[in-house]
Amino acid sequence: MSTFLYVFRELLGSIKPRGAMLLLLTGVLIFAALGAFSAFFLFQTPAALGSSPLTGEEFVAYLDPQLTTLQIEALYAALRADPSVARIDYLLPQELGRRDASGALLVQPVEGAAEAVFAQLDSSGAVFRVDRPTASGGIPGALSPSARTGLLVGLLVGIAVCLIVARFGLKDLLQAFDGQLRMMHLAGVDEAAYSVPVLVAGISCGLIASAAFIAVLYAFHLAAVSNPTSVITLAPGLRSAGCVRRIAALGGAIGVGLGLLVGGLGVGLVFRRGQKPGS
């Protein structure tokens, strides 16, 4: 058995209930931080995900699934030639995360022509739904500025609390492992032999939390796609496969990064205890 595996096994075997509870809480806090991070992207409209954010004059027109490619092209060309339309973009069905549409048109009318273009789209027969910002200028389903600020503050506080809890958990673990740690230090064992296992233990917390986050994220995505009328679709980003993939990749990277920070805290504690064997 290699030195690493031996030390790692002994380290895990030294975990006491209090230390295990704190490390478990560390994983839960990493999971919660990833959830707060994902909310910044999930509470966006499909148009904002596929193109540019909606303004107070823009509409998103969902195209009837029975439309052919030629009909979609004809509608796009007609609206593009309309002097009342300042800009028009086509959004692919994959960007929308919807099975009941052939895509959508993001239309920005010229100033003062919003109501006329909205009525034209609504009565064209080529679309089955037209979304537009609320009267207050907000985006349906999007987070308000205060909610975004609250999420950001909560995310930062959650990360800080996570690191504090992790430090106490690792300190409790190393206290239980103190005897073996001092013996290895006195025997002149290379510091990497007992610091790397601690680093791996911290990274493992991040990996497990990230895996759980990605599993839950995809479970919610499948629920949102299979049941478009469910309450879960209040987070429109869950219907977009591309958005979910991006969040899963970024969230996994952040989770591993937080695990690396936790492991780094543990390595710092190991070096301190190695310099002070009697501590």
Protein Blocks (a to p, Z undefined) as FASTA:
>chain_A
ZZklmmmmmmmmmpcfklmmmmmmmmmmmmmmmmmmmmmmmmccfklmmmccddfkbccd
dddfkbcfklmmmmmmmmmmpmkbmbdcdddfklnopakbgbdcdddddehilmmmmmmm
mmnopacbdcdddfkopaehiacfklmmmmmmmmmmmmmmmmmmmmmmmmmmmmmmmmmm
mmmmmnopafklmmmmmmmmmmmmmmmmmmmmmmmmmmmmmmmmmmmmbmklmpmmlmpm
klmmmmmmmmmmmmmmmmmmmmmmmmmmmmmmmmmmmZZ
